[in-house]
Amino acid sequence: ISMGLIKPFQVLLLDEITVDLDVLVRRDLMSYLVKECEERGATIIYATHIFDGLDDWATHIAYVARGRLQFCRPTQGWEELESQGLGALVQTWLREEKKLQKKRELEEGVERPARGKSTVGLLNNGYGAGRLNATMKLPAGMAHSSNAVLR
């Protein structure tokens, strides 16, 4: 994070930078980033699955689903966002995506194993920064997963 902030930037991409921060440090960092953007006239693209405390942070929201940008719009004047809050609104989108995914799987005849009966394990751990894969060697039958929100 600090390396990206040291030299001037027009656009800075931050991916899951607050996941390991406590609540106070996270809030202070987010306030600092707002200040930096205002002073520099810069843009931060912040990818996250942690939406607590971000209702007033973003100026725009981009939603990516099924590998495509669904929309990108300003937050100002967005009635749903103002009434529900960011976390609740995102949950609505994700639940709708889940329903659509199940519908597509039914139409395509995709069979999922019963809960608890999967023959393939998923592990989302051991990520190495700057790499496209994990750093952990997995046992046979295990596969790496990634965050569905960012797909």
C-alpha positions as CSV (number, residue, x, y, z in Angstrom):
1,I,0.0,0.0,0.0
2,S,2.7,2.5,1.1
3,M,4.7,1.9,-2.1
4,G,1.7,2.8,-4.3
5,L,1.1,6.0,-2.2
6,I,4.7,7.2,-2.2
7,K,4.9,8.3,-5.7
8,P,2.2,10.5,-7.4
9,F,-0.5,8.5,-9.1
10,Q,-3.5,9.3,-11.3
11,V,-5.1,5.9,-10.8
12,L,-4.3,3.4,-8.1
13,L,-5.8,-0.1,-8.0
14,L,-6.2,-1.5,-4.5
15,D,-7.4,-5.1,-4.2
16,E,-8.5,-6.4,-0.7
17,I,-6.0,-4.1,1.1
18,T,-8.0,-3.9,4.3
19,V,-8.8,-7.6,4.9
20,D,-6.3,-8.0,7.7
21,L,-6.7,-4.6,9.3
22,D,-8.6,-3.9,12.6
23,V,-11.7,-1.6,12.4
24,L,-9.9,1.5,13.6
25,V,-6.9,1.2,11.3
26,R,-9.1,0.4,8.4
27,R,-11.2,3.5,9.0
28,D,-8.1,5.7,9.3
29,L,-6.6,4.3,6.1
30,M,-9.9,4.8,4.2
31,S,-10.1,8.4,5.5
32,Y,-6.5,9.0,4.4
33,L,-7.2,7.6,0.9
34,V,-10.1,10.0,0.5
35,K,-7.9,12.9,1.5
36,E,-5.2,11.8,-0.9
37,C,-7.6,11.6,-3.8
38,E,-9.0,15.0,-3.1
39,E,-5.6,16.6,-2.8
40,R,-4.1,14.8,-5.8
41,G,-7.2,14.8,-8.0
42,A,-6.5,11.0,-8.4
43,T,-8.7,7.9,-8.6
44,I,-8.6,4.8,-6.5
45,I,-10.2,1.6,-7.7
46,Y,-10.9,-0.4,-4.6
47,A,-11.9,-4.1,-5.0
48,T,-13.3,-5.6,-1.8
49,H,-15.8,-8.0,-0.3
50,I,-15.8,-6.1,3.0
51,F,-18.5,-3.3,2.8
52,D,-18.8,-2.2,6.4
53,G,-18.3,1.5,6.7
54,L,-18.1,2.2,3.0
55,D,-21.6,3.6,2.5
56,D,-20.2,7.1,2.2
57,W,-16.7,6.3,0.9
58,A,-17.2,5.6,-2.8
59,T,-18.1,8.1,-5.4
60,H,-18.8,5.4,-8.0
61,I,-19.7,1.7,-7.9
62,A,-18.8,-0.8,-10.6
63,Y,-20.4,-4.2,-10.5
64,V,-18.7,-7.1,-12.2
65,A,-20.6,-10.5,-12.6
66,R,-20.0,-13.5,-14.9
67,G,-16.7,-11.9,-16.0
68,R,-18.4,-8.8,-17.4
69,L,-18.9,-5.2,-16.2
70,Q,-22.6,-5.0,-15.4
71,F,-22.6,-1.3,-14.6
72,C,-20.6,1.5,-13.3
73,R,-22.4,4.5,-11.9
74,P,-22.1,7.4,-9.4
75,T,-23.3,6.8,-5.9
76,Q,-24.8,10.3,-5.5
77,G,-28.6,10.3,-5.9
78,W,-28.8,6.4,-6.0
79,E,-32.0,5.8,-4.1
80,E,-31.5,2.1,-3.5
81,L,-28.0,2.7,-2.1
82,E,-29.2,5.5,0.1
83,S,-32.1,3.5,1.5
84,Q,-30.5,0.0,1.9
85,G,-26.8,0.8,2.4
86,L,-23.9,-0.7,0.3
87,G,-23.7,-4.0,2.2
88,A,-27.4,-4.8,1.8
89,L,-27.4,-3.7,-1.8
90,V,-24.5,-5.9,-2.7
91,Q,-26.1,-8.9,-0.9
92,T,-29.2,-8.4,-3.1
93,W,-27.0,-8.5,-6.2
94,L,-25.2,-11.6,-5.0
95,R,-28.4,-13.4,-4.1
96,E,-29.8,-12.6,-7.6
97,E,-26.6,-13.9,-9.2
98,K,-26.9,-17.1,-7.2
99,K,-30.5,-17.7,-8.4
100,L,-29.4,-17.0,-12.0
101,Q,-26.5,-19.4,-11.7
102,K,-28.8,-22.2,-10.4
103,K,-31.2,-21.5,-13.2
104,R,-28.5,-21.7,-15.8
105,E,-27.1,-24.9,-14.3
106,L,-30.6,-26.5,-14.3
107,E,-31.1,-25.5,-18.0
108,E,-27.7,-26.9,-18.9
109,G,-28.2,-30.1,-16.9
110,V,-25.2,-29.4,-14.6
111,E,-25.4,-31.7,-11.5
112,R,-23.9,-30.5,-8.2
113,P,-23.0,-33.0,-5.5
114,A,-25.3,-33.0,-2.5
115,R,-24.1,-30.8,0.3
116,G,-21.2,-32.4,2.2
117,K,-20.7,-35.0,-0.6
118,S,-18.3,-33.1,-2.8
119,T,-15.4,-35.1,-4.2
120,V,-13.4,-31.9,-4.8
121,G,-12.2,-29.6,-2.0
122,L,-11.7,-25.9,-2.4
123,L,-9.1,-23.9,-0.6
124,N,-8.7,-20.2,-0.7
125,N,-5.4,-19.8,1.2
126,G,-1.7,-19.3,0.6
127,Y,-2.0,-16.5,-1.9
128,G,1.3,-15.0,-3.0
129,A,1.1,-11.3,-3.9
130,G,2.0,-10.6,-7.5
131,R,1.4,-14.2,-8.5
132,L,-1.6,-15.6,-10.5
133,N,-1.7,-18.7,-8.3
134,A,-1.3,-19.8,-4.7
135,T,1.9,-20.6,-3.0
136,M,0.6,-23.7,-1.3
137,K,1.0,-27.3,-2.7
138,L,-2.4,-28.9,-2.4
139,P,-3.2,-32.5,-1.8
140,A,-4.8,-34.5,-4.6
141,G,-8.5,-33.6,-5.1
142,M,-8.1,-30.1,-3.9
143,A,-8.6,-27.0,-6.1
144,H,-7.9,-23.3,-5.4
145,S,-10.9,-21.1,-5.2
146,S,-11.2,-17.3,-5.7
147,N,-13.6,-14.7,-4.5
148,A,-16.8,-14.9,-6.6
149,V,-17.6,-11.3,-6.0
150,L,-14.6,-10.3,-8.1
151,R,-15.1,-12.7,-10.9
